[in-house]
Amino acid sequence: MKTLKNLKNDLHHVFIDGDAKSQQMARVLVLLDVPLMFLVLVICHFV
């Protein structure tokens, strides 16, 4: 439960407030990068 709260706070600081620390930005990058890279690889496999 604490992890989900941390991720929610990180997303809020990065996208809403814009005052995120570098550690928060790195967590959001990893959180968004993994699913996006999966989608890119799946789409490129069928093209």
N, CA, C and O of each residue as an XYZ file, in Angstrom:
188
protein
N       0.819     -1.190      0.000
C       0.000      0.000      0.000
C       0.867      1.259      0.000
O       0.546      2.245     -0.663
N       1.950      1.213      0.739
C       2.847      2.363      0.804
C       3.496      2.614     -0.555
O       3.719      3.764     -0.933
N       3.797      1.547     -1.286
C       4.422      1.678     -2.596
C       3.490      2.374     -3.573
O       3.925      3.229     -4.345
N       2.214      2.016     -3.546
C       1.246      2.668     -4.429
C       1.085      4.141     -4.101
O       0.930      4.968     -5.000
N       1.121      4.471     -2.819
C       1.046      5.878     -2.421
C       2.267      6.643     -2.920
O       2.149      7.774     -3.390
N       3.442      6.022     -2.815
C       4.662      6.671     -3.293
C       4.602      6.910     -4.800
O       4.985      7.979     -5.276
N       4.120      5.915     -5.553
C       4.026      6.085     -6.993
C       3.021      7.171     -7.356
O       3.259      7.960     -8.271
N       1.901      7.213     -6.644
C       0.903      8.252     -6.888
C       1.490      9.631     -6.597
O       1.287     10.571     -7.366
N       2.209      9.749     -5.497
C       2.833     11.029     -5.156
C       3.891     11.420     -6.183
O       4.000     12.590     -6.551
N       4.669     10.444     -6.647
C       5.687     10.726     -7.662
C       5.050     11.222     -8.948
O       5.510     12.202     -9.534
N       3.991     10.549     -9.392
C       3.292     10.979    -10.606
C       2.716     12.383    -10.433
O       2.758     13.198    -11.354
N       2.188     12.651     -9.264
C       1.621     13.973     -8.997
C       2.703     15.055     -9.036
O       2.498     16.117     -9.624
N       3.840     14.790     -8.419
C       4.918     15.778     -8.391
C       5.513     16.004     -9.774
O       5.879     17.130    -10.112
N       5.614     14.950    -10.578
C       6.231     15.087    -11.895
C       5.292     15.790    -12.871
O       5.703     16.735    -13.545
N       4.034     15.343    -12.957
C       3.147     15.837    -14.004
C       2.263     17.008    -13.573
O       1.931     17.850    -14.408
N       1.877     17.091    -12.319
C       0.957     18.138    -11.883
C       1.723     19.332    -11.313
O       1.565     20.459    -11.783
N       2.544     19.080    -10.308
C       3.253     20.176     -9.648
C       4.474     20.639    -10.432
O       4.746     21.837    -10.509
N       5.202     19.708    -11.005
C       6.410     20.062    -11.746
C       7.608     20.339    -10.858
O       8.588     20.923    -11.318
N       7.554     19.936     -9.601
C       8.665     20.190     -8.688
C       9.257     18.886     -8.154
O       9.569     18.771     -6.968
N       9.405     17.915     -9.041
C       9.867     16.600     -8.623
C      11.379     16.571     -8.443
O      12.122     17.311     -9.089
N      11.801     15.706     -7.559
C      13.226     15.455     -7.373
C      13.685     14.472     -8.446
O      12.861     13.846     -9.112
N      14.976     14.340     -8.609
C      15.503     13.467     -9.661
C      15.148     12.001     -9.407
O      14.925     11.251    -10.357
N      15.092     11.590     -8.156
C      14.721     10.211     -7.841
C      13.262      9.946     -8.222
O      12.940      8.869     -8.723
N      12.397     10.905     -7.992
C      10.989     10.754     -8.368
C      10.843     10.685     -9.882
O      10.065      9.882    -10.395
N      11.582     11.516    -10.593
C      11.514     11.496    -12.051
C      12.024     10.176    -12.610
O      11.489      9.677    -13.600
N      13.053      9.603    -11.986
C      13.580      8.323    -12.441
C      12.563      7.209    -12.231
O      12.412      6.341    -13.091
N      11.864      7.222    -11.100
C      10.843      6.198    -10.850
C       9.706      6.297    -11.856
O       9.212      5.274    -12.331
N       9.286      7.509    -12.184
C       8.209      7.693    -13.160
C       8.679      7.264    -14.539
O       7.913      6.658    -15.289
N       9.923      7.565    -14.888
C      10.457      7.149    -16.177
C      10.435      5.633    -16.311
O      10.004      5.111    -17.338
N      10.890      4.930    -15.299
C      10.890      3.467    -15.335
C       9.460      2.939    -15.370
O       9.166      1.983    -16.087
N       8.580      3.554    -14.606
C       7.186      3.133    -14.568
C       6.535      3.252    -15.939
O       5.749      2.385    -16.321
N       6.843      4.300    -16.679
C       6.242      4.500    -17.986
C       7.031      3.840    -19.113
O       6.462      3.488    -20.146
N       8.313      3.673    -18.923
C       9.171      3.152    -19.983
C       8.936      1.667    -20.241
O       8.934      1.241    -21.396
N       8.742      0.892    -19.222
C       8.594     -0.561    -19.387
C       7.377     -0.907    -20.242
O       7.532     -1.660    -21.205
N       6.174     -0.405    -19.950
C       5.037     -0.743    -20.816
C       5.175     -0.177    -22.231
O       4.771     -0.827    -23.195
N       5.738      1.024    -22.364
C       5.891      1.604    -23.690
C       6.872      0.814    -24.554
O       6.631      0.613    -25.745
N       7.962      0.374    -23.964
C       8.922     -0.430    -24.727
C       8.320     -1.768    -25.114
O       8.603     -2.276    -26.199
N       7.500     -2.348    -24.256
C       6.817     -3.590    -24.578
C       5.914     -3.393    -25.796
O       5.916     -4.210    -26.717
N       5.148     -2.309    -25.795
C       4.271     -2.037    -26.926
C       5.052     -1.804    -28.211
O       4.661     -2.301    -29.267
N       6.124     -1.072    -28.141
C       6.948     -0.814    -29.327
C       7.512     -2.120    -29.879
O       7.491     -2.343    -31.089
N       8.007     -2.966    -29.015
C       8.572     -4.237    -29.478
C       7.513     -5.141    -30.078
O       7.776     -5.814    -31.074
N       6.323     -5.173    -29.496
C       5.249     -5.990    -30.042
C       4.807     -5.466    -31.403
O       4.603     -6.248    -32.331
N       4.659     -4.168    -31.525
C       4.237     -3.581    -32.797
C       5.297     -3.781    -33.868
O       4.968     -4.118    -35.005
N       6.561     -3.581    -33.525
C       7.642     -3.775    -34.505
C       7.777     -5.220    -34.925
O       8.231     -5.495    -36.036
N       7.403     -6.135    -34.084
C       7.496     -7.553    -34.431
C       6.533     -7.904    -35.564
O       6.841     -8.762    -36.391
N       5.381     -7.256    -35.610
C       4.380     -7.560    -36.619
C       4.470     -6.681    -37.855
O       3.745     -6.913    -38.822
N       5.329     -5.692    -37.850
C       5.445     -4.807    -39.018
C       6.415     -5.364    -40.012
O       6.642     -4.758    -41.059
